[in-house]
Amino acid sequence: DQLDIISMAETTMMPEEIELEMAKIQRLREVLVRRESELRFMMDDIQLCKDIMNLKKELQSLVAIPEKEKTKMEKQREDELIQKIHRLVQKRDFLVDDAEVERLREKEEDREMAEFLRTKLKPIDKATQSPTSSPAEKKAEPPPSKPTIAKAGLAIIKDCCGATQCNIM
Protein backbone atom coordinates (compact mmCIF):
# COMPACT_ATOMS: atom_id res chain seq x y z
CA ASP A 1 0.00 0.00 0.00
CA GLN A 2 1.68 3.22 -1.23
CA LEU A 3 0.05 5.41 1.45
CA ASP A 4 1.92 3.53 4.17
CA ILE A 5 5.36 4.25 2.66
CA ILE A 6 7.29 7.39 3.58
CA SER A 7 9.97 8.41 1.09
CA MET A 8 13.21 9.98 2.35
CA ALA A 9 15.90 11.04 -0.13
CA GLU A 10 16.94 7.82 -1.87
CA THR A 11 15.23 5.32 0.42
CA THR A 12 11.73 4.37 1.37
CA MET A 13 10.86 3.22 4.85
CA MET A 14 7.71 2.07 6.51
CA PRO A 15 6.61 4.14 9.54
CA GLU A 16 7.31 1.12 11.76
CA GLU A 17 10.87 0.93 10.44
CA ILE A 18 11.40 4.63 11.14
CA GLU A 19 10.08 4.15 14.65
CA LEU A 20 12.42 1.20 15.18
CA GLU A 21 15.41 3.14 13.83
CA MET A 22 14.60 6.04 16.17
CA ALA A 23 14.40 3.62 19.11
CA LYS A 24 17.82 2.20 18.19
CA ILE A 25 19.33 5.69 17.98
CA GLN A 26 17.77 6.62 21.33
CA ARG A 27 19.24 3.44 22.80
CA LEU A 28 22.69 4.27 21.45
CA ARG A 29 22.47 7.73 22.97
CA GLU A 30 21.52 6.22 26.33
CA VAL A 31 24.49 3.84 26.14
CA LEU A 32 26.84 6.77 25.48
CA VAL A 33 25.39 8.82 28.34
CA ARG A 34 25.78 5.82 30.63
CA ARG A 35 29.40 5.35 29.60
CA GLU A 36 30.08 9.03 30.27
CA SER A 37 28.53 8.62 33.72
CA GLU A 38 30.65 5.53 34.43
CA LEU A 39 33.79 7.40 33.41
CA ARG A 40 32.88 10.32 35.68
CA PHE A 41 32.39 7.91 38.61
CA MET A 42 35.77 6.36 37.84
CA MET A 43 37.51 9.75 37.63
CA ASP A 44 35.96 10.86 40.92
CA ASP A 45 37.01 7.58 42.52
CA ILE A 46 40.58 7.93 41.26
CA GLN A 47 40.79 11.50 42.54
CA LEU A 48 39.44 10.54 45.96
CA CYS A 49 41.95 7.70 46.20
CA LYS A 50 44.80 10.04 45.25
CA ASP A 51 43.68 12.53 47.88
CA ILE A 52 43.47 9.78 50.50
CA MET A 53 46.92 8.50 49.56
CA ASN A 54 48.47 11.98 49.86
CA LEU A 55 46.88 12.54 53.27
CA LYS A 56 48.01 9.09 54.46
CA LYS A 57 51.60 9.81 53.43
CA GLU A 58 51.55 13.01 55.45
CA LEU A 59 49.93 11.18 58.36
CA GLN A 60 52.56 8.43 58.24
CA SER A 61 55.32 11.00 58.54
CA LEU A 62 53.65 12.44 61.64
CA VAL A 63 52.99 9.01 63.15
CA ALA A 64 56.69 8.16 62.70
CA ILE A 65 57.58 10.91 65.20
CA PRO A 66 57.70 9.50 68.74
CA GLU A 67 54.75 10.70 70.81
CA LYS A 68 57.00 12.39 73.39
CA GLU A 69 58.67 14.51 70.70
CA LYS A 70 55.49 15.72 68.93
CA THR A 71 54.54 19.36 69.22
CA LYS A 72 51.01 20.46 69.88
CA MET A 73 50.74 21.56 66.23
CA GLU A 74 51.87 18.14 65.01
CA LYS A 75 49.29 16.41 67.21
CA GLN A 76 46.57 18.74 65.92
CA ARG A 77 47.64 18.14 62.33
CA GLU A 78 47.55 14.38 62.93
CA ASP A 79 43.95 14.64 64.19
CA GLU A 80 42.99 16.86 61.23
CA LEU A 81 44.46 14.37 58.78
CA ILE A 82 42.58 11.48 60.37
CA GLN A 83 39.32 13.44 60.14
CA LYS A 84 39.99 14.43 56.50
CA ILE A 85 40.79 10.85 55.55
CA HIS A 86 37.63 9.66 57.29
CA ARG A 87 35.52 12.22 55.37
CA LEU A 88 37.09 11.23 52.05
CA VAL A 89 36.51 7.54 52.72
CA GLN A 90 32.86 8.29 53.53
CA LYS A 91 32.56 10.36 50.35
CA ARG A 92 34.02 7.48 48.35
CA ASP A 93 31.59 5.04 49.99
CA PHE A 94 28.69 7.26 48.90
CA LEU A 95 30.14 7.39 45.39
CA VAL A 96 30.36 3.60 45.22
CA ASP A 97 26.79 3.28 46.53
CA ASP A 98 25.56 5.77 43.92
CA ALA A 99 27.34 3.85 41.17
CA GLU A 100 25.67 0.62 42.30
CA VAL A 101 22.21 2.20 42.41
CA GLU A 102 22.81 3.60 38.93
CA ARG A 103 23.94 0.19 37.67
CA LEU A 104 20.78 -1.47 39.01
CA ARG A 105 18.57 1.23 37.47
CA GLU A 106 20.31 0.80 34.12
CA LYS A 107 19.87 -2.97 34.31
CA GLU A 108 16.12 -2.50 34.75
CA GLU A 109 16.03 -0.01 31.85
CA ASP A 110 17.90 -2.52 29.69
CA ARG A 111 15.38 -5.21 30.48
CA GLU A 112 12.47 -2.90 29.64
CA MET A 113 14.11 -1.72 26.41
CA ALA A 114 14.88 -5.28 25.32
CA GLU A 115 11.24 -6.23 25.86
CA PHE A 116 10.05 -3.13 23.98
CA LEU A 117 12.33 -3.83 21.03
CA ARG A 118 11.39 -7.51 21.01
CA THR A 119 7.73 -6.61 20.66
CA LYS A 120 8.54 -4.00 17.99
CA LEU A 121 10.83 -6.27 15.98
CA LYS A 122 8.41 -9.17 15.62
CA PRO A 123 5.76 -7.27 13.61
CA ILE A 124 8.37 -5.50 11.48
CA ASP A 125 10.27 -8.70 10.71
CA LYS A 126 7.05 -10.31 9.51
CA ALA A 127 6.06 -7.25 7.45
CA THR A 128 9.46 -6.66 5.82
CA GLN A 129 10.34 -10.26 4.95
CA SER A 130 9.48 -11.23 1.41
CA PRO A 131 8.60 -14.86 0.73
CA THR A 132 11.92 -15.39 -1.11
CA SER A 133 14.26 -13.70 1.36
CA SER A 134 15.87 -15.67 4.15
CA PRO A 135 15.49 -14.55 7.80
CA ALA A 136 19.24 -13.95 8.07
CA GLU A 137 19.14 -11.34 5.29
CA LYS A 138 16.53 -9.09 6.89
CA LYS A 139 17.21 -9.71 10.56
CA ALA A 140 17.23 -6.48 12.55
CA GLU A 141 20.23 -5.77 14.76
CA PRO A 142 19.71 -6.16 18.50
CA PRO A 143 20.20 -3.01 20.57
CA PRO A 144 23.79 -2.30 21.57
CA SER A 145 24.61 -3.76 24.94
CA LYS A 146 25.44 -1.62 27.94
CA PRO A 147 29.16 -1.08 28.18
CA THR A 148 30.74 -2.43 31.31
CA ILE A 149 33.48 -0.86 33.32
CA ALA A 150 36.72 -1.42 31.48
CA LYS A 151 39.08 -4.01 32.99
CA ALA A 152 41.63 -1.33 33.81
CA GLY A 153 38.98 0.82 35.50
CA LEU A 154 37.70 -2.12 37.48
CA ALA A 155 41.24 -2.97 38.58
CA ILE A 156 41.74 0.61 39.78
CA ILE A 157 38.51 0.52 41.75
CA LYS A 158 39.35 -2.88 43.27
CA ASP A 159 42.88 -1.82 44.14
CA CYS A 160 41.80 1.48 45.65
CA CYS A 161 39.14 1.10 48.33
CA GLY A 162 37.01 -1.22 46.18
CA ALA A 163 35.93 -4.81 46.35
CA THR A 164 39.24 -5.94 47.80
CA GLN A 165 41.07 -4.33 50.68
CA CYS A 166 42.52 -1.07 49.43
CA ASN A 167 46.29 -0.85 49.38
CA ILE A 168 45.97 2.80 50.37
CA MET A 169 43.77 2.05 53.36
C-alpha positions as CSV (number, residue, x, y, z in Angstrom):
1,D,0.0,0.0,0.0
2,Q,1.7,3.2,-1.2
3,L,0.0,5.4,1.5
4,D,1.9,3.5,4.2
5,I,5.4,4.2,2.7
6,I,7.3,7.4,3.6
7,S,10.0,8.4,1.1
8,M,13.2,10.0,2.3
9,A,15.9,11.0,-0.1
10,E,16.9,7.8,-1.9
11,T,15.2,5.3,0.4
12,T,11.7,4.4,1.4
13,M,10.9,3.2,4.8
14,M,7.7,2.1,6.5
15,P,6.6,4.1,9.5
16,E,7.3,1.1,11.8
17,E,10.9,0.9,10.4
18,I,11.4,4.6,11.1
19,E,10.1,4.1,14.7
20,L,12.4,1.2,15.2
21,E,15.4,3.1,13.8
22,M,14.6,6.0,16.2
23,A,14.4,3.6,19.1
24,K,17.8,2.2,18.2
25,I,19.3,5.7,18.0
26,Q,17.8,6.6,21.3
27,R,19.2,3.4,22.8
28,L,22.7,4.3,21.4
29,R,22.5,7.7,23.0
30,E,21.5,6.2,26.3
31,V,24.5,3.8,26.1
32,L,26.8,6.8,25.5
33,V,25.4,8.8,28.3
34,R,25.8,5.8,30.6
35,R,29.4,5.4,29.6
36,E,30.1,9.0,30.3
37,S,28.5,8.6,33.7
38,E,30.7,5.5,34.4
39,L,33.8,7.4,33.4
40,R,32.9,10.3,35.7
41,F,32.4,7.9,38.6
42,M,35.8,6.4,37.8
43,M,37.5,9.7,37.6
44,D,36.0,10.9,40.9
45,D,37.0,7.6,42.5
46,I,40.6,7.9,41.3
47,Q,40.8,11.5,42.5
48,L,39.4,10.5,46.0
49,C,42.0,7.7,46.2
50,K,44.8,10.0,45.2
51,D,43.7,12.5,47.9
52,I,43.5,9.8,50.5
53,M,46.9,8.5,49.6
54,N,48.5,12.0,49.9
55,L,46.9,12.5,53.3
56,K,48.0,9.1,54.5
57,K,51.6,9.8,53.4
58,E,51.6,13.0,55.5
59,L,49.9,11.2,58.4
60,Q,52.6,8.4,58.2
61,S,55.3,11.0,58.5
62,L,53.6,12.4,61.6
63,V,53.0,9.0,63.1
64,A,56.7,8.2,62.7
65,I,57.6,10.9,65.2
66,P,57.7,9.5,68.7
67,E,54.7,10.7,70.8
68,K,57.0,12.4,73.4
69,E,58.7,14.5,70.7
70,K,55.5,15.7,68.9
71,T,54.5,19.4,69.2
72,K,51.0,20.5,69.9
73,M,50.7,21.6,66.2
74,E,51.9,18.1,65.0
75,K,49.3,16.4,67.2
76,Q,46.6,18.7,65.9
77,R,47.6,18.1,62.3
78,E,47.5,14.4,62.9
79,D,43.9,14.6,64.2
80,E,43.0,16.9,61.2
81,L,44.5,14.4,58.8
82,I,42.6,11.5,60.4
83,Q,39.3,13.4,60.1
84,K,40.0,14.4,56.5
85,I,40.8,10.9,55.6
86,H,37.6,9.7,57.3
87,R,35.5,12.2,55.4
88,L,37.1,11.2,52.1
89,V,36.5,7.5,52.7
90,Q,32.9,8.3,53.5
91,K,32.6,10.4,50.4
92,R,34.0,7.5,48.3
93,D,31.6,5.0,50.0
94,F,28.7,7.3,48.9
95,L,30.1,7.4,45.4
96,V,30.4,3.6,45.2
97,D,26.8,3.3,46.5
98,D,25.6,5.8,43.9
99,A,27.3,3.8,41.2
100,E,25.7,0.6,42.3
101,V,22.2,2.2,42.4
102,E,22.8,3.6,38.9
103,R,23.9,0.2,37.7
104,L,20.8,-1.5,39.0
105,R,18.6,1.2,37.5
106,E,20.3,0.8,34.1
107,K,19.9,-3.0,34.3
108,E,16.1,-2.5,34.8
109,E,16.0,0.0,31.9
110,D,17.9,-2.5,29.7
111,R,15.4,-5.2,30.5
112,E,12.5,-2.9,29.6
113,M,14.1,-1.7,26.4
114,A,14.9,-5.3,25.3
115,E,11.2,-6.2,25.9
116,F,10.1,-3.1,24.0
117,L,12.3,-3.8,21.0
118,R,11.4,-7.5,21.0
119,T,7.7,-6.6,20.7
120,K,8.5,-4.0,18.0
121,L,10.8,-6.3,16.0
122,K,8.4,-9.2,15.6
123,P,5.8,-7.3,13.6
124,I,8.4,-5.5,11.5
125,D,10.3,-8.7,10.7
126,K,7.0,-10.3,9.5
127,A,6.1,-7.3,7.4
128,T,9.5,-6.7,5.8
129,Q,10.3,-10.3,4.9
130,S,9.5,-11.2,1.4
131,P,8.6,-14.9,0.7
132,T,11.9,-15.4,-1.1
133,S,14.3,-13.7,1.4
134,S,15.9,-15.7,4.2
135,P,15.5,-14.5,7.8
136,A,19.2,-13.9,8.1
137,E,19.1,-11.3,5.3
138,K,16.5,-9.1,6.9
139,K,17.2,-9.7,10.6
140,A,17.2,-6.5,12.5
141,E,20.2,-5.8,14.8
142,P,19.7,-6.2,18.5
143,P,20.2,-3.0,20.6
144,P,23.8,-2.3,21.6
145,S,24.6,-3.8,24.9
146,K,25.4,-1.6,27.9
147,P,29.2,-1.1,28.2
148,T,30.7,-2.4,31.3
149,I,33.5,-0.9,33.3
150,A,36.7,-1.4,31.5
151,K,39.1,-4.0,33.0
152,A,41.6,-1.3,33.8
153,G,39.0,0.8,35.5
154,L,37.7,-2.1,37.5
155,A,41.2,-3.0,38.6
156,I,41.7,0.6,39.8
157,I,38.5,0.5,41.8
158,K,39.3,-2.9,43.3
159,D,42.9,-1.8,44.1
160,C,41.8,1.5,45.7
161,C,39.1,1.1,48.3
162,G,37.0,-1.2,46.2
163,A,35.9,-4.8,46.3
164,T,39.2,-5.9,47.8
165,Q,41.1,-4.3,50.7
166,C,42.5,-1.1,49.4
167,N,46.3,-0.9,49.4
168,I,46.0,2.8,50.4
169,M,43.8,2.1,53.4
